[in-house]
Amino acid sequence: MKILHIISTSKWTGSATYAVDIVEYLQNKGVDTLLIIRTIPSGNLKEILKIKKINYSEKLKLYKKFNPIYFCLDFFNLKKIIKDFSPNIIHVHYSLENILSILTINKKINIIRSIHNTKSSLKKPFSKFILNKNNFIHTVCSEYKNNLIKYNNIPQNKIKIISGWVDTNKFNSNGEKFLKDDNYIKIGMVARFQKHRGHEYLVKAFKKISDTNKVKLILTGRGEYKSNIEKLVKELKLEDKVIFTGYLKEKLPDLLRNLDIFVLLEEGTDGTCRAILEAMATGLPIVSVKKGAIIDTVVNNKNGYLIDSKNNIEQLAEKLNILVKNKDLRKNFGEKSRKIVLEKFNKEKKLEEFFNFYKEIAGSN
């Protein structure tokens, strides 16, 4: 069995993390695997691949904006890679490499297309035609599967759900903390600062409960919308109650151990909402929205609360207030979060699911 992974990113994104985890697992299993990444523009992904000793290639440009010259070069280069590597399976993660693979390969090679977020599961120009050319489609939750069936007429038997996962050894409640302990209840959110991620709604909901509770809001991440949120915090006179930690990587588990409540209001490029899984593995109660993989991850009134929409500030403030005022409820929800992750989102178990998925496809040829 030989597997070719292609992902049109050069950055260490959420979807890239999962692709690398899969390739690393396959390599450790002795499977001949190659990962092709984007080269224009360059990013930090290849440094991670070098550290992990992943077999990767930069022979395709995979330029984000359509460029006929680059596309033609990629077409012929991919043909050569396939001829030299001779994969049984090509696993692609975004539309660009999916189109390239469909145009390039013969019928003896199975193409798996991963659907990582809501946007990719919905109907777009030519999406129905292209996705139906794939032999199989992997997606991370039931809502995306339903979207694929409803909007793109994908047969159910072509869709495989394998959810996201988390390293429960790395993310747990035991270990160092990023901030010094104090008597404040800490509410946290880990997400890139983008307009659609809902930071402003969380800040406004936090304002409603901050006058009557001893609370702090911890915002972790970077991004182009951060200055807007900093401005909002000043306008609401919350500077002494809101902490911006910046982007954290190695210290993220330590930061999560500081928190009492975790909030996520919108998925990013990675529809598994990995931040929620990491928070649950740390033993935190969750407040989030009824959307995408979150519906399959957070059980309402069991390990957290699901609100109707991210801009429902009143409902968000209400759920936060309930958790802030009830330490036993936070503890109970947090313990159940950890239990759910261990049972349903264990990294080794999920990677084994992928391995068996590949074996099943390769064996059917």
N, C-alpha and C positions, 0 to 999 in steps of 0.2 A: 504494500500500500504506500503510495506516494501522494502527498498533499501539497498543493500550492495555495498559499494565502496571499491575497492582494488587498491592500488598504490604501486608499488615496488620502493619506495624511502623513505629515512628517513630524507631527507633534505628539507628545505623550498625553493624549486625550483619553476620555473614558472608554470609548470603543476600541482605541488602540491598546489600552490596558488588557481588555478581554482577548483581543486577537493575539497579543504577545503571550498571555497566560496559556492559551490553547496550544500555540506553537511550541512553547517551552515544555509543556506537558507531553506533547507528542514526541518531541526529540528525546525526552527522558525515557519514553516508552520504546525508543528505538525506531520510530517511524521516520522515514525520509521526508523531511518537511522544508519548504522554502517560503520565506515571507518577503514579498515585494512591497516597498513603501514609496511614497512620493518623494521626488527630489527637488521640485520647484514649487514653492520656496523651500529652502532647507529648514530643519528644525531640530529639536532635541531628542527625537525618537531614536535615531541611530546610535546615540551615546548609550541609551538604555539597552539597546540590542547588543552592543559590544560588551557591556558589563555582564549581561545575562548569557553571552555566548550563543546568541540566536543566529541561525543560518539565514541571512537576509541578502537582498539584492536592491540596488538602486539603478537598475537598467531601464526603468520606465519613469517618464517625467510626471505623468498623472496630474497635469496642470489643471487647477480648479476651474478656471475660465476656459471655455472652449477655444482651442487654437488648432486650426486644421493641420498645420505643419506638425505640431507636437503630437496630435492624435494619430496622424499617419505614421510617424516615427514609432510611437508606442504600439501601434498595430503590428508592424513588422518585427519589432523587438520582442513583443509578447509571443509571436509565432515562433521565433527562434528559441526563446526560453522554454516554451512548451515542447518543442522538438527535442531539445537537449535534456530537459528534466523528466519528461514523459510522465506527468501526474495522472493518477486515477481520478482525482477530485480537485476541482478548483473552488476555493471558498472565497467569495468576494464580499466586501463590506459596504460599498457605496455604489451609486448608479454608474459612475464613470467606468470603473473597472468591470462592472457587470456587462455594460454594453460592449466594451472591448473584448471581453471573454466570449460573449455570445457570437460576435462577428468572427472571432479568430479560430475557435476550436472545432474539432469534429464531434460527431455524435457519440463517440465512445467515451468521452470524458464528461462526468457529471459536474454541473455547476450548482453550488449552493450559494444563495444570496441571503445575507443576514439583514434583517430589518431592525435597526437600533433605536428608532424613535417614532413618535406618532406621525410626523410629517411624511416619513418614508412609507408608512402603511396606507396612506390615503391616496385617492385617485389624482394623478397628475397627467399632463399630456404624454401619451404613449406608454404610461406606466403599466396599464393592463396588458398591452402587447408584449412589452419587454419582460415583465415578471412571469408571464406565462411561458416564456422561453426557458426559464430556469427549471432544472430537474427537481430541485427542492428549495424550500425557503425556510430559513431558521428565523424565529423571532423570540422575543424575551417575555411576552405576556399574552394573556388571553384576549385583551382588548385589541392588540395589533393583529392577532390572528383573525378576529371577527371583522376588522377593517379590511384586511386583505381579501377575505371571502366576499364581503358586501360590495366593496368598491372596485375590486380588480378581478373578481370571478376566479380566484385561485381555488382549486379543489382542496378539500380538507386534507386529503391523504398526501399532499405535497408539502404541508406545513408542519414543521417540528418546533414545539416550544421548549426551549431550554432557558431558564431564567438566569439572571446574574448571580454572582456569588461573592463571598467575602472571606478573607483570611481570618479565621476566628482566633488564631494564635497571636496574630499581630494586633487585632482589635478586640480588646477585652477591658474589663473594669479594674484590672490589677496592674499597677505600674506607676511610673512618674506622671506628674501633671504639669501642664504648660503654664498655668497661672497659680499664684498663691491662693490657698483656700481662704475664704472669708465667710461672712454670714449671709451673703446674697444668694438668692436663687438665680441660677444662670440659664438663660434661654439662648440657644445657639443655632446658627444656620451656616452651612458650608456650601457655597455656590459661587460660580463666576458672577461678577457684577455686570449683568445685562438687563436691559429694560424689562424683558418678558419674565425674568426669574422671580419677581414679586417682592424684592427687598423693601420697597416703599410701603407695601401693605403690612408687612411685618413690623416695620418701624412705627407705623400709625397705630397698629393694634397694641404694640408694646407701650406706646404713650398712654393709652387708655387704662392700663393696669399699673403703670409705674408709680403713680401718685399714692396708691393705697397698698402697695406691696414693696418689699425690699428685694428688688430684682435688678439684674443687669442683662444686657443684650450683647452677645458676642457674635460678630460677623466676620467670617473667614473666607478669603478669596481675593481675587484681583479681577480687573476688567475695566472696560471703558465707561461703565455707568457708576463707578465707585464715587466719583466727585459729586454726582447728583444726590447720592444717598448721604454723603457727608454734609452736604448743604441742607438736606431735609432734617438731619439730626440737629444741626445748629438752629434751624428755624423753630423746631419743637422744644428747644432748650433741653436736650437730652445728652449733651456732651459728657457729663459725668457718669452717665449710666450705660453708654454704648461704647464698646471696645472694638476697634478694627485691628485684627491680628495680622492682616496681610495674607499672602499665599503660604500655606504650610504643606509640607510633604512628609518628611520623616517625623516631624513633631505632631502630625495630625492625631494619631492615637492618644497622645498626651493631652491635647486640647479637648478631645471628646470626653476624656475622664473628668474634666473640670465641669462639664455641663450637667444640668438637672433635667432639661427638656430639649428635644431637638425638633427643628422645624424645617420643612422643605416645601416650597409652594409651586414648583414647576420643574419639569425634567430639563436636562441640558441636551448635549449631543448624544449622551449615553442614556437611553431610555430605561435601563435597569434601575436608575436612581441609586447608584452605588453609594452615595452619601448616606442614604437612609439605611442601607444594609450595614454600613460601617458603624453608624450610630446604634442600631439595634444590637449588633455584636458587642458593643460596649455596655449594653444594658440600659439603654435610655428609652423613655416613653416618647412617642412620635406624634406630632401634629402635622398633618399634610392634607392633600386634596384628593378627591375621587377621580383619579385619572391614570391611564396607562398601567405600568407595572406596579404602581403604588397600591392599586386595588388588590393585587395578588400578594402584596407584601405586608401591608399594615391592616390588621383586623380591627375594625372600628369597635371601640369600647372594650377591647381585649388588651392590646399593647399600645393603644393610642387613640387619636381622634382623626376622622376624615371630615373635612369641611366641604361644602358644596363647590366653592370656587375660590381662587386665590385672592380675589378682590372683595370677598365678604369679610370686611374688617371687623364687624360686630361679632360674627360667629367665631372668627379667629381669636379675638380678645376674650370671648367667653370661655373657649376651651383652654386657652393658656391660663386664665384666671383659676379655673377649676383645678388644674394640675399644680399651679403655684401654691394654692392654699391647702393641698392635700398631700403630705409627704408619703403616707402609706400607699396612696393610689399611684404616685410616681414610682415607688419601689415595686409595686405589684405589676404595673405595666412594663417596667424595665426588665424584670425577671422573665416575663413572657416574651419580650422582644428577643432576648438572648436565646431562649428556648426555641423560638420559631426559626431563627437563623441557623442554629445547630441542626435542626431537623430538615429544613427545606433549602437552605442556601449555602451549604457547606462547599467550600472550594473544590476539594478532592472529589466529592460525589458528582458535582456538576461537570467537571472536566472528564470524569469517567463516562458520563452520559454522552459527551461529544465524541469521545473515543469509540464508544459502541455505535453511535450514529454513523460515523465514518466507516466502521467495519461492515455494518449492515449495507451501506451504499456500495462499497467496494466489492462486497460478496455477491451483490445482485447483478454485477456486470457479466 
